[in-house]
Structures are given as structure tokens and as C-alpha cells.
């Protein structure tokens, strides 16, 4: 069963709006990132210490130690998750600006561009 003329116009309008605003919806090129492994190690250590404090608090039946252990584990997790940041300067691919170097030459069209092209090809064929 085909779409009515009104439904087809609504679908076309929604499609145009999607293509117009797709950069706001999906960002597929976040660029290179660097990770501070020292922060990750300290964060994981904080999580481990926090879990040990939770177990000690339960064994000693002291809620304050368990709550403190939970706090230490949460802070450790947040610290570890903050270890990634966008690459700048010498950290970027090819020791230059982000997007330069051998990796940039291999990149083709983005995912949304490829999907849009496949959609257009499918609609023009049939």
C-alpha cells in the first residue's frame, strides 16, 4: 500500500529537515583523542581502595566506613573517566593538526554520507 500525497509530502519534509540538521544529531568525526594513563591508573586504584573500604565497613558493621568507601570508588571512577581528552598539537595524528597525516588520506565519506547515498541510489532505481 503506497503513501498518500499528503503523507509523501510530510515524509519528504521530514527527510529534508533531517539532512539539514544531521550534524546536530550525529557527530561521527570526534577526531583523535589522547588518554592520560596515569589518571586511569590512579582512578582504578581509587576504585579498588573504595571497594576494599566498603567490604571492611560491612565486616566491621560500621556504615560510615562503607559510605566513605563508596565515595572513594565514585571519585576514582570519575577520575579515570576524565583521562581522555581531544588531541592537540603534537598529540594529533601525524604530529601536526588533527586530521593530517596518513590516517586522514585513508578516510572516505562519513557514515551518514554513505547511508544517504545508498538511500538516494535505492530511491532512484525503483
C-alpha positions in Angstrom: 0.0 0.0 0.0 1.5 3.3 -1.1 1.6 6.6 0.8 -0.9 9.2 0.1 0.2 12.5 -1.4 0.0 14.3 2.0 2.0 11.5 3.7 4.6 11.6 0.9 5.0 15.4 1.3 5.3 15.1 5.1 7.9 12.3 4.6 9.9 14.5 2.2 9.8 17.5 4.5 11.0 15.3 7.5 13.8 13.9 5.3 14.9 17.4 4.3 14.9 18.6 7.9 16.9 15.5 8.9 19.6 16.2 6.3 19.6 19.8 7.3 20.2 19.1 11.0 22.1 15.8 10.8 25.3 17.5 12.0 23.5 18.5 15.2 22.1 15.0 15.7 25.0 12.7 14.9 28.7 13.8 15.2 30.7 11.0 13.6 34.0 12.8 13.4 35.1 13.5 17.0 38.7 13.4 15.9 41.8 11.9 17.6 41.9 11.7 21.4 44.7 11.1 23.9 44.5 9.2 27.1 46.4 10.0 30.3 47.2 6.5 31.5 48.4 7.8 34.9 44.9 9.2 35.6 43.4 5.9 34.5 45.7 4.0 36.9 45.0 6.4 39.8 41.3 6.1 39.1 41.4 2.3 39.1 43.4 2.3 42.3 40.8 4.6 43.9 38.0 2.2 42.8 39.9 -0.7 44.3 40.5 1.1 47.6 36.9 2.2 47.7 35.7 -1.4 47.3 38.0 -2.6 50.0 36.7 0.1 52.3 33.1 -1.0 51.5 34.0 -4.6 52.4 35.8 -3.5 55.6 32.8 -1.4 56.6 30.4 -4.3 56.1 32.6 -6.7 58.1 33.1 -4.2 60.9 29.4 -3.2 60.8 30.3 0.5 60.5 28.2 2.2 57.9 30.4 5.3 57.8 33.4 3.3 56.5 31.2 1.8 53.8 29.8 5.2 52.8 33.4 6.6 52.7 34.4 3.6 50.6 31.6 4.2 48.2 32.6 7.9 47.9 36.2 6.9 47.2 35.1 4.4 44.5 32.9 7.0 42.8 35.7 9.7 42.8 38.1 7.1 41.4 35.7 6.2 38.6 35.2 9.9 37.8 38.9 10.5 37.8 39.5 7.5 35.5 36.8 8.6 33.1 38.2 12.1 32.8 41.5 10.8 31.5 40.5 11.1 27.8 40.7 14.5 26.0 40.9 15.7 22.4 44.4 15.6 20.9 46.1 18.9 20.1 49.4 19.8 18.6 52.0 17.1 18.9 49.4 14.6 20.2 47.4 14.6 17.0 47.8 12.2 14.1 50.9 12.7 12.1 52.4 15.1 14.7 50.5 18.0 13.1 47.0 19.3 13.3 44.1 16.8 13.8 43.1 15.2 10.5 46.5 15.4 8.8 48.9 12.6 8.1 48.5 9.1 6.6 45.2 8.3 8.5 43.4 11.3 7.0 44.2 10.2 3.5 42.5 6.9 4.0 39.3 8.4 5.3 36.4 8.5 2.9 32.9 9.9 3.3 31.3 9.6 6.7 28.7 7.1 7.8 25.8 9.5 7.3 27.0 10.5 3.8 27.3 6.8 2.8 23.8 6.0 4.1 22.3 9.0 2.4 24.0 8.0 -0.9 22.7 4.4 -0.6 19.2 5.8 0.2 19.3 8.1 -2.8 20.5 5.2 -5.1 17.8 2.9 -3.9 15.0 5.5 -4.4 16.2 6.4 -7.9 16.3 2.8 -9.0 12.8 1.8 -8.1 
